[in-house]
Amino acid sequence: MLRAIKSMLREAFFRRYYRSDFLKRLPHGAKVLDVGCGNDSPRLFKEARSDIYYVGLDVGDYRHTRPPTENADEFVVVASDEFAAAIEKWRGRFDAVFSQHNIEHCEEPDRVIKAMAACLKPGGTLFLAFPTEASVKFPSRQGTLNFYDDSTHQQLPDFSRIIELLKSTSMYINFNARRYRPYKHAWRGLLNELESRKTKTVMRGTWALWGFESIIWASKSNNPDANFSAGQTSKPR
């Protein structure tokens, strides 16, 4: 019983579900598709895992300090109305698909979600992060705290619908949080909240404090925890 309690506490306070944590759990030499790969994502992926085969897909060269091709094994740019179709062409190719704050920018979000699931190999894994539905009521701050702070956002993601779409494509939900608020980061956000509110800017920990991000980890396997341990399956919350 004591061991079980310690495990639960460790899960609640220390296990994290960000990009770096997802990357650590990928098998050596994994083929990874990064859907919406701006903000230096190719460089960050390769610095964390130089062994992976990295494919980045985006609608443009967005906020890269260096050319994406210096780090990406493949870097593909398509028109926004061809985005979902481009993913569909890669059916069954990847060990992992990563999509961080991209789905809210898509013209066909449902089609993109199904396409991402379809391009995974059996046993492949998926990471999704997007603004929580509650963010429409958050205060407006530079760096985006309210969903409408970003004028390029298309549709507010429906968390429950995304879960059901994934399940309909034979995906197993390993972890999900409607408003992800890891304690360590939320505490940092609380310490910075006065300054964040005063300057109307997003600071370190602000997203965690408010629970701005929805996070989903899923896998495509008959036995999803055999090769990818993300912790206990959790119900939508």
C-alpha positions in Angstrom: 0.0 0.0 0.0 2.8 2.4 0.9 4.5 1.7 -2.4 1.3 2.4 -4.3 0.9 5.7 -2.4 4.5 6.7 -3.2 3.9 5.9 -6.9 0.7 8.0 -7.0 2.5 11.0 -5.4 5.4 10.6 -7.8 3.0 10.6 -10.7 1.1 13.6 -9.5 4.1 15.8 -8.6 7.0 14.8 -10.7 6.0 13.1 -13.9 5.6 15.6 -16.8 4.0 15.5 -20.2 5.8 18.1 -22.2 7.7 17.7 -25.5 11.0 16.8 -23.8 9.3 14.0 -21.8 7.6 12.6 -24.9 10.9 12.6 -26.8 12.7 10.7 -24.0 10.3 7.8 -24.4 10.7 7.3 -28.2 12.7 4.3 -29.4 16.2 4.7 -30.8 16.2 5.9 -34.4 12.4 6.6 -34.4 10.9 8.3 -37.5 9.1 11.4 -36.2 6.6 13.7 -37.9 6.4 17.2 -36.5 3.1 18.8 -37.6 3.5 22.5 -37.5 7.2 22.8 -36.9 7.8 26.5 -36.3 9.7 28.1 -33.4 13.0 26.3 -34.0 11.4 23.0 -33.6 13.7 21.0 -35.9 16.8 22.3 -34.0 15.2 21.5 -30.6 14.2 18.0 -31.6 17.6 17.1 -32.9 19.5 18.6 -30.0 17.4 16.4 -27.7 17.5 13.3 -29.9 20.1 13.3 -32.6 19.3 9.7 -33.4 15.7 10.3 -34.7 14.7 10.7 -38.3 12.9 14.1 -38.3 10.3 15.2 -40.8 8.9 18.7 -40.3 5.7 19.9 -42.0 4.4 23.5 -42.0 2.8 26.2 -44.1 5.8 28.4 -44.0 9.2 29.0 -42.5 7.9 30.3 -39.2 10.3 31.8 -36.5 13.4 29.8 -37.1 16.7 31.3 -36.0 18.5 29.1 -38.6 17.3 27.3 -41.8 15.2 24.3 -40.8 17.0 22.1 -43.3 20.1 22.3 -41.2 18.5 20.0 -38.7 15.5 18.4 -40.4 16.0 15.3 -42.4 13.0 16.4 -44.4 11.3 19.8 -44.2 8.1 20.1 -46.2 6.1 23.3 -46.8 2.6 23.2 -48.2 -0.3 25.6 -48.7 -2.7 25.7 -45.8 -5.6 24.1 -47.8 -3.3 21.2 -48.7 -2.1 20.6 -45.1 -4.3 17.6 -44.3 -3.8 16.0 -47.7 0.0 16.2 -47.2 -0.2 14.2 -43.9 -2.5 11.6 -45.5 0.2 10.7 -48.1 2.4 9.4 -45.2 0.0 6.7 -44.1 1.7 4.1 -41.8 5.2 5.7 -42.1 6.0 7.1 -38.6 6.8 5.9 -35.2 5.7 9.1 -33.6 3.7 12.2 -34.5 4.1 15.5 -32.6 1.7 18.4 -32.9 2.2 21.3 -30.5 -0.2 24.2 -30.9 -0.9 23.5 -34.5 -4.5 22.1 -34.6 -6.0 25.4 -33.7 -4.4 26.9 -36.8 -5.7 24.3 -39.2 -8.5 24.8 -41.7 -9.6 21.2 -41.5 -8.8 20.2 -37.9 -10.8 16.9 -37.8 -9.2 15.7 -41.0 -5.8 16.6 -39.7 -6.3 14.7 -36.5 -7.4 11.6 -38.4 -4.5 11.9 -40.8 -2.0 12.1 -38.0 -3.4 8.9 -36.5 -3.4 7.2 -39.8 0.3 8.0 -40.6 1.4 6.1 -37.4 2.8 2.6 -37.6 1.2 0.0 -35.2 2.6 0.9 -31.8 3.3 4.4 -32.9 2.7 7.3 -30.5 1.1 10.8 -30.7 1.6 14.0 -28.8 -1.0 16.8 -29.0 -1.0 20.1 -27.3 -3.5 22.9 -27.9 -5.3 25.8 -26.1 -8.0 24.7 -23.6 -11.6 25.6 -24.3 -11.6 27.6 -21.1 -9.0 30.0 -22.5 -11.7 32.1 -24.2 -12.4 33.5 -20.7 -8.8 34.0 -19.7 -7.4 37.6 -19.5 -5.6 38.9 -22.6 -1.8 38.9 -22.4 1.1 39.3 -24.9 2.3 35.8 -25.7 -1.3 34.5 -25.8 -3.3 33.6 -22.7 -6.7 34.2 -24.1 -7.5 32.1 -27.2 -8.3 35.2 -29.2 -5.0 36.9 -28.5 -3.6 35.1 -31.5 -5.2 36.3 -34.7 -4.0 33.3 -36.6 -6.1 30.9 -34.6 -8.9 29.3 -36.7 -11.2 27.2 -34.5 -11.3 26.6 -30.8 -10.4 22.9 -30.3 -13.1 20.7 -28.8 -11.2 18.5 -26.3 -13.9 15.8 -26.0 -14.3 15.6 -29.7 -10.6 15.2 -30.3 -10.5 12.3 -27.8 -13.4 10.6 -29.6 -11.8 11.1 -33.0 -8.6 9.5 -31.9 -10.5 6.5 -30.4 -12.4 6.1 -33.7 -9.1 5.7 -35.4 -7.9 2.8 -33.1 -5.9 5.1 -30.9 -5.5 4.4 -27.2 -5.4 7.4 -24.8 -2.3 7.0 -22.5 -2.7 10.4 -20.8 -5.0 13.4 -21.2 -5.6 16.7 -19.4 -8.1 19.2 -20.4 -6.2 21.9 -18.5 -2.6 20.8 -17.8 -1.3 22.3 -14.6 1.9 20.6 -13.5 2.6 21.7 -9.9 6.2 22.8 -10.3 5.5 25.0 -13.3 2.2 26.3 -11.8 4.1 27.3 -8.7 6.6 29.2 -10.8 3.6 30.9 -12.6 2.1 31.9 -9.2 5.4 33.6 -8.2 5.4 35.5 -11.5 1.7 36.2 -11.7 1.8 39.7 -10.1 4.4 40.8 -12.7 2.6 39.0 -15.5 -0.7 40.7 -14.7 1.0 44.1 -14.3 2.8 43.9 -17.7 0.1 41.9 -19.4 2.6 39.3 -20.7 2.9 35.6 -20.5 5.9 34.7 -18.2 7.4 31.4 -17.2 4.8 29.2 -15.6 1.8 31.4 -16.6 0.3 28.8 -18.9 0.7 26.1 -16.2 -0.9 28.3 -13.5 -3.9 29.0 -15.7 -4.1 25.6 -17.3 -3.8 27.1 -20.8 -2.8 23.9 -22.5 -4.8 20.7 -23.2 -2.4 17.7 -23.5 -3.0 14.3 -25.0 -0.7 11.4 -25.4 -2.0 8.4 -27.4 -0.7 5.3 -29.0 -1.7 3.0 -31.8 -1.3 -0.5 -30.5 -3.2 -3.5 -29.1 -1.0 -3.2 -26.1 -0.2 0.5 -25.9 1.9 0.4 -22.8 4.3 -2.3 -24.0 6.6 0.1 -25.8 5.5 3.5 -24.6 5.0 4.1 -20.9 3.3 7.5 -20.4 1.7 6.6 -17.0 -1.7 5.4 -16.2 -4.6 6.0 -18.6 -6.7 8.9 -17.5 -10.2 10.0 -18.2 -10.8 13.4 -19.8 -10.9 16.2 -17.3 
